[in-house]
Amino acid sequence: MAIRATHELHKRRFSRNLGVGLALAAFIAVMFGLTVAKVSNTGPIQGFDHVVRPELVPADGTAAQ
């Protein structure tokens, strides 16, 4: 069976697929940019590990219970 020329339907599908692909790439770029901006604008990151963090204890020594 010989390879036939592409049909007009294939050209429309390619156009649609290209548009969806570009939209997906733009969405990924925006999410990556927001992630980089959020990570770069924060201070030191500390995990929640159930220990007292000295920088959160009030200066007068009284801890709120």
Short mmCIF file of the C-alpha atoms (twelve columns), coordinates in Angstrom:
data_MODEL
# 
_entry.id   MODEL 
# 
loop_
_atom_site.group_PDB 
_atom_site.id 
_atom_site.type_symbol 
_atom_site.label_atom_id 
_atom_site.label_alt_id 
_atom_site.label_comp_id 
_atom_site.label_asym_id 
_atom_site.label_seq_id 
_atom_site.Cartn_x 
_atom_site.Cartn_y 
_atom_site.Cartn_z 
_atom_site.pdbx_PDB_model_num 
ATOM 1  C CA . MET A 1  0.000  0.000  0.000  1 
ATOM 2  C CA . ALA A 2  1.487  3.286  -1.076 1 
ATOM 3  C CA . ILE A 3  1.715  6.337  1.165  1 
ATOM 4  C CA . ARG A 4  -0.977 8.761  0.190  1 
ATOM 5  C CA . ALA A 5  -0.816 12.537 0.282  1 
ATOM 6  C CA . THR A 6  -2.079 14.150 3.465  1 
ATOM 7  C CA . HIS A 7  -5.723 14.973 3.553  1 
ATOM 8  C CA . GLU A 8  -7.120 18.403 4.384  1 
ATOM 9  C CA . LEU A 9  -8.344 16.954 7.669  1 
ATOM 10 C CA . HIS A 10 -4.765 16.186 8.689  1 
ATOM 11 C CA . LYS A 11 -3.756 19.797 8.093  1 
ATOM 12 C CA . ARG A 12 -6.593 21.027 10.325 1 
ATOM 13 C CA . ARG A 13 -5.673 18.541 13.046 1 
ATOM 14 C CA . PHE A 14 -2.034 19.584 12.892 1 
ATOM 15 C CA . SER A 15 -3.041 23.222 13.215 1 
ATOM 16 C CA . ARG A 16 -5.249 22.442 16.218 1 
ATOM 17 C CA . ASN A 17 -2.602 20.241 17.817 1 
ATOM 18 C CA . LEU A 18 0.011  22.941 17.315 1 
ATOM 19 C CA . GLY A 19 -2.247 25.474 19.033 1 
ATOM 20 C CA . VAL A 20 -2.890 23.156 21.978 1 
ATOM 21 C CA . GLY A 21 0.836  22.400 22.230 1 
ATOM 22 C CA . LEU A 22 1.733  26.090 22.244 1 
ATOM 23 C CA . ALA A 23 -0.926 26.804 24.883 1 
ATOM 24 C CA . LEU A 24 0.443  23.980 27.029 1 
ATOM 25 C CA . ALA A 25 3.999  25.261 26.619 1 
ATOM 26 C CA . ALA A 26 2.884  28.780 27.597 1 
ATOM 27 C CA . PHE A 27 1.096  27.420 30.683 1 
ATOM 28 C CA . ILE A 28 4.203  25.486 31.714 1 
ATOM 29 C CA . ALA A 29 6.368  28.584 31.203 1 
ATOM 30 C CA . VAL A 30 4.050  30.702 33.363 1 
ATOM 31 C CA . MET A 31 3.997  28.085 36.145 1 
ATOM 32 C CA . PHE A 32 7.789  27.770 36.014 1 
ATOM 33 C CA . GLY A 33 8.185  31.557 36.154 1 
ATOM 34 C CA . LEU A 34 5.840  31.856 39.126 1 
ATOM 35 C CA . THR A 35 7.673  29.053 40.908 1 
ATOM 36 C CA . VAL A 36 11.059 30.677 40.349 1 
ATOM 37 C CA . ALA A 37 9.737  34.045 41.516 1 
ATOM 38 C CA . LYS A 38 8.193  32.544 44.647 1 
ATOM 39 C CA . VAL A 39 11.288 30.556 45.577 1 
ATOM 40 C CA . SER A 40 13.721 33.411 44.915 1 
ATOM 41 C CA . ASN A 41 11.754 35.982 46.968 1 
ATOM 42 C CA . THR A 42 11.625 33.976 50.188 1 
ATOM 43 C CA . GLY A 43 14.101 34.022 53.027 1 
ATOM 44 C CA . PRO A 44 15.602 30.949 54.574 1 
ATOM 45 C CA . ILE A 45 13.158 28.083 54.364 1 
ATOM 46 C CA . GLN A 46 12.653 25.984 57.468 1 
ATOM 47 C CA . GLY A 47 10.697 22.780 57.637 1 
ATOM 48 C CA . PHE A 48 8.178  21.952 60.336 1 
ATOM 49 C CA . ASP A 49 10.106 19.478 62.467 1 
ATOM 50 C CA . HIS A 50 8.472  19.928 65.920 1 
ATOM 51 C CA . VAL A 51 11.309 21.850 67.513 1 
ATOM 52 C CA . VAL A 52 11.405 25.343 68.982 1 
ATOM 53 C CA . ARG A 53 12.755 27.916 66.578 1 
ATOM 54 C CA . PRO A 54 14.614 30.603 68.545 1 
ATOM 55 C CA . GLU A 55 13.683 33.374 66.113 1 
ATOM 56 C CA . LEU A 56 9.986  32.868 66.903 1 
ATOM 57 C CA . VAL A 57 10.337 33.041 70.694 1 
ATOM 58 C CA . PRO A 58 9.533  36.549 72.034 1 
ATOM 59 C CA . ALA A 59 12.500 38.582 73.263 1 
ATOM 60 C CA . ASP A 60 11.169 38.829 76.859 1 
ATOM 61 C CA . GLY A 61 11.295 35.034 77.225 1 
ATOM 62 C CA . THR A 62 7.574  34.399 77.643 1 
ATOM 63 C CA . ALA A 63 6.208  31.876 75.227 1 
ATOM 64 C CA . ALA A 64 2.530  32.010 74.299 1 
ATOM 65 C CA . GLN A 65 0.885  28.710 75.114 1 
# 
